[in-house]
Amino acid sequence: MNLDNLNLVELNAQEAKEINGGSLLGLLIFATICIIAYCFASDGNDRTETYIDGVRVGN
């Protein structure tokens, strides 16, 4: 398939960098969400006990 037939042109390095420039912000947002989720998921209590039908399970 020829790009000229579709009226498309290839991006040069500068144009590609300008288009893909938001990846660092996305990574920072993703890391922040992961840290917040970890804080909510772990209560920091090593003495947590889980019981199902009166029988202790886990830990």
matplotlib code that plots the C-alpha trace (Angstrom):
import matplotlib.pyplot as plt

x = [0.0, 1.4, 1.0, 0.7, -2.5, -4.1, -2.8, -0.7, 2.9, 5.4, 6.2, 9.8, 11.5, 10.5, 6.8, 6.7, 8.3, 5.7, 2.8, 4.2, 5.3, 2.6, 3.8, 5.7, 2.5, 0.6, 3.2, 3.1, -0.7, -0.6, 2.1, 0.1, -3.1, -1.1, 0.3, -3.1, -4.6, -1.9, -2.5, -6.2, -5.6, -3.1, -4.2, -0.8, -2.2, -0.3, -2.9, -5.7, -7.6, -10.2, -12.9, -15.3, -18.1, -16.2, -13.0, -9.9, -8.5, -5.4, -2.5]
y = [0.0, 3.4, 6.2, 8.8, 7.1, 7.8, 11.4, 10.4, 11.3, 9.9, 11.8, 13.0, 12.5, 16.0, 15.5, 12.0, 13.4, 16.2, 13.7, 11.1, 13.7, 12.9, 9.4, 10.7, 12.3, 9.1, 7.1, 9.5, 9.3, 5.4, 5.2, 7.5, 5.4, 2.2, 3.7, 4.9, 1.5, -0.3, 2.0, 1.2, -2.6, -3.0, -1.9, -2.5, -4.8, -8.1, -9.5, -9.6, -12.9, -14.2, -16.7, -18.6, -20.5, -20.2, -21.7, -19.5, -19.4, -17.8, -16.1]
z = [0.0, -1.0, 1.5, -1.3, -2.6, 0.8, 1.1, 4.1, 4.9, 7.3, 10.4, 11.0, 14.3, 15.7, 14.8, 16.4, 19.6, 19.8, 19.3, 21.9, 24.5, 27.1, 28.1, 31.2, 32.6, 31.9, 33.7, 36.7, 36.9, 36.7, 39.4, 41.7, 41.2, 42.0, 45.2, 46.4, 45.6, 47.6, 50.6, 50.6, 50.0, 52.9, 56.3, 57.9, 60.5, 60.7, 63.2, 60.7, 61.0, 58.6, 59.6, 57.4, 59.1, 62.4, 61.1, 60.8, 57.3, 55.8, 57.6]

ax = plt.figure().add_subplot(projection="3d")
ax.plot(x, y, z, "-o")
ax.set_aspect("equal")
plt.show()
